[in-house]
């Protein structure tokens, strides 16, 4: 599940399924680490909710004053992604500070960039943590702006900015994207997005052993 189905969900842009599969795999493959991390996260939940509210209120205010329609919400980080961050950085849970994430969902691409400008004017951005996936979408059609800023109390907050349609595509995959498109545009997009998937099926036919096919799939 961790090596095939979660990455496959990611490749098809289905974030909800990817996160659930990763957390479930983590629970069964590394039960001790899972329990310990879950304990840490649950213990700090109330404090984290307060810190998210502390950032959300002024963020909603500056967007409202600028006349940008937006829904602002806190986004919980998933256990596997926190664990991965701890391992990658070689630091204990207590020293991983950017666990708070906000999401700004607005109506147009123009307002995504307008919201970004307001956020960077109000709080200091961390330069190396900025990614514009609106201008250059990921291969799974994921589109969003990611930035990390020093928010209230000097704490790091990751902010994702996207439109409602981009949010649907990010959460529920490319199928959700096609459903909301006009009929005549569907065929090209389906072809483009599933080209990789068709290659996978061809590899399966060409591979003489299941192990060989699995190796191909994992590499890609």
Residue pairs with C-beta under 8 A, 6 or more apart in sequence:
1 21
1 24
1 25
2 21
2 22
2 25
2 26
2 29
3 218
4 214
4 217
4 218
5 21
6 18
6 21
6 22
6 25
7 218
9 15
9 17
9 18
9 21
9 173
10 18
10 140
11 139
11 140
11 196
12 140
12 173
12 174
12 197
13 138
13 140
13 141
13 142
13 169
13 170
13 173
13 174
13 177
14 171
14 172
14 173
15 170
15 171
16 171
16 172
17 173
19 78
19 80
19 81
22 78
22 80
22 81
23 78
23 79
23 80
25 80
26 33
26 34
26 79
26 80
26 83
27 34
30 83
33 83
34 79
34 83
37 79
37 82
37 83
37 86
37 93
38 79
40 93
41 79
41 82
48 99
48 100
49 74
51 100
51 152
51 153
51 155
52 74
52 100
52 102
53 74
54 151
54 152
54 153
55 100
55 102
55 151
55 152
55 157
56 72
56 73
56 74
56 102
58 122
58 152
59 72
59 102
59 104
59 119
59 122
59 159
60 70
60 72
62 118
62 119
62 122
63 70
63 72
63 104
63 106
63 115
63 118
66 114
66 118
68 106
68 111
68 114
68 115
68 118
69 106
69 107
69 111
70 104
70 105
70 106
70 111
70 115
71 104
71 105
71 106
72 102
72 103
72 104
72 105
73 102
73 103
73 105
74 100
74 101
74 102
74 103
75 101
75 102
75 103
75 160
76 101
77 99
77 101
82 93
82 96
82 99
85 96
86 92
86 93
86 96
89 95
89 96
97 155
97 156
98 129
98 148
98 156
98 157
98 158
100 151
100 155
100 156
100 157
100 158
101 157
101 158
101 159
101 160
102 157
102 158
102 159
102 160
103 159
103 160
103 161
103 162
103 167
104 112
104 115
104 119
104 159
104 160
104 161
104 162
105 162
105 163
105 164
105 167
106 112
106 115
106 161
106 162
106 163
106 164
107 163
107 164
108 163
109 134
109 163
111 163
112 134
112 145
112 161
112 162
112 163
113 134
113 145
115 161
116 145
116 147
116 161
119 125
119 147
119 149
119 159
119 161
120 147
120 149
123 149
123 150
123 151
123 157
124 149
124 150
125 147
125 148
125 149
126 147
126 148
126 149
126 150
126 156
129 146
129 147
129 148
129 158
130 146
130 147
130 148
131 145
131 146
131 147
132 145
133 142
133 143
133 144
133 145
133 146
134 143
134 144
134 145
134 162
134 166
137 143
139 196
140 174
140 193
141 169
141 174
141 177
141 193
142 169
142 170
143 162
143 166
143 169
143 170
144 160
144 161
144 162
144 166
144 170
145 160
145 161
145 162
146 158
146 159
146 160
147 158
147 159
147 161
148 156
148 157
148 158
148 159
149 156
149 157
149 159
150 156
150 157
151 157
162 170
165 177
165 180
168 176
168 177
168 180
169 176
169 177
174 189
174 193
177 189
178 186
178 189
178 190
181 189
196 220
200 217
200 220
203 213
203 216
203 217
204 213
207 213
207 216
